[in-house]
Amino acid sequence: MAAQGGAGSSNTNNQEDRSYFGRLTGRYLTTYGPWTREAHAPQTSQQYAEILARSQTTTCARVASLHYQIEKDVSLRQVTGIDSHVFERSWLTADPNDEFLCFHVNFSALVADDKQISFFFAELVGTNCPQVVTGCFRLRSSLDYSVKNCRFCTGLWHPVGGNFLGHVAPARLPGLRIR
């Protein structure tokens, strides 16, 4: 029998998970509002567009694309958020007073006069919402990204070279490439 609070104690782990989830959603919802069926089940296409414009993914994509345009002195068109994830930065800093949230986002856009859509990864931080872009990377080929190199995200494309919070170097076996 596992000791209370030990690795085998699902009751304690569930309480810890709920506590983390409660803190995270409480902080996030102060910015984006509570979840209600009425707010998340639009009745018209206009209501859907308004909700989408306020979503975490859309907000992160918009802020990151503006940052990229300024940093690279290039124009982006048709910016579309694909997916995003948020976690507390204190999980990495081990500082209980670290109030920052970290957002990872994938988005697509047309770069300048390109005819083909490009894909991007960005990392943003903020206290209750994405406020500062810490990195934005254009993912030019499948060799540039991995979905297995972040300890917090599942399914998001992250730069193979790291340079983001939560980066984990994938295990390498001789003769095997992990993507």
N, C-alpha and C positions, 0 to 999 in steps of 0.2 A: 504494500500500500504506500502510495506516495505521500510525503509530508505535505501538510496544508501549504499551499502557495508554491509548491515545487513544480517541476516540469510535468508531472503526471496529473496535476490538479486542474481539471478542465473548468471546475467552478470558478476558481480564482482567475484563470486565464480569461474566461468569459467576462468576468467583472472588469478586468483590466481592459479588454477589448471594448466593452461598452463605455468605460470611462474615457478612453482615447477617442472613440467615435463621438461621444457626447461633446467633448471639448472641441474637436475638430469641426463638427457640424454646427455647433453653437457659434463658433467664431466665424465660420463661413456664411452662415445664414444671417448674421447681422448685416452683411453687405447685400446678399442676394435674396433675402426674404425667406419665409418658411415655405415648406413644400405643402401645397394643397392640391387636391384633385382639380379644382377649378383653375388654378394657376398653371397647372402642367398638362391639362387636357384641353387644348384650344378648340374652340368651336368654329373658327374661321381661319383662312390662310393668313389673314392680317394678324390675328392673335398669335398664330404660330410664329410668324416672322418676328413679332415683338418679343416673344419669349426667347427665341433663338438668339436674338441680338444681345440679350442679357446673360446668356449662358457662360459658364466658366470657360469652355473651349473657345467660343467666339471672342470673349474678352481677351483671353491670353493671346490668341492668334492676331487680333487687331493691334494690341500693344507691341507684341514681338515683331510684327511686320513693319510697323512704324520705326522701331529701333533699327531693324535691318536696313531699311531704306536710307536712314540717316548715316549709319555706320559705313555702308558700302556705296553711298551716293548713287543709288540705282532706284528705279521705279518698279513697284510691285502692283499688279492688277489682279482682279478676281481672287482676292484672298479668301480662303475657305478653311475654317477650323475642321480638323479631322477627329481628334480625340485629345483628352488631357487627363492629368492625374494631379492630386494635391496630397502633400504629407507635411508633417511638422518637422521643421529643420532641427529641432531639439533632439530628434532621434539620432542625428549625426554628431551634434556638438556636445551632447550629454550635459548641456546647460539647462537646468529647469527654468531659468528666466528668459531663455531664448523664445521670443514670441512670434518669430517669423514662420510663415508658411512657405513651402516651396512648390511651385507649379511646373510641371513638364507638359509640353504641348507639341503636337504635330499639326502642321497646316500645309496647305498647298497654295500656290500662286503662280501667275505668269510673271516672269522676270523681264523687265524692259520690253524689248521687241521679240522675245522668244515666242515660238509658236507652240511649244510643249509646256505642260504644267511641270513645275518644280516642286519638290517636297522639302520641308524644313522641320527641324527640331529646335525648340527654344526652352530655356529655363528662366523662370521669373520668380521673384520673392516679394513678399509683402506681409503686413501684419494681419490683415483680414481679407485682402484681395490682391491680385497681381499688381505690383506697383513698379518694380525695377527689373529690367531684363539683365540677367547675368551672363547670358550667352545665347546666340542664335546662329544656327548652322544650316547651310544648304546641303541637302543630302543628294549628291549628284549621281550616285550609282549604288547598287546593292552592296558593294564593297565598303560603302561609307557608313552603314548603319547595322545595328543588331537589335533584336527585341529581347535579348537575354543578358544584357549587361547593366541592368539597373535593379537594385535590391527592392525598390518600391513599386515600380510600374510593371504591368504585364501587357504586352501587345503594342506598346509605343515604340517607335523607332528612335534609337539613341545613337549618337555618334560613336563609332567604334573606338576612336582615340580617347574617349572619356571627356574630360573637361566639364563635368556636371556633377552635382551633388547626388550621391547614391551610386556612383559608378562602381561596378564590380568587374574585375577582369575575368572573362570566362575561362574555365578549365581547359587546358590544351592537352590533347593526346597526340602522340606522334602520327603524322599523316592525316589528321582529322581537322577540318576547318569547321568552326562553330559559328553560325550566323543566326 
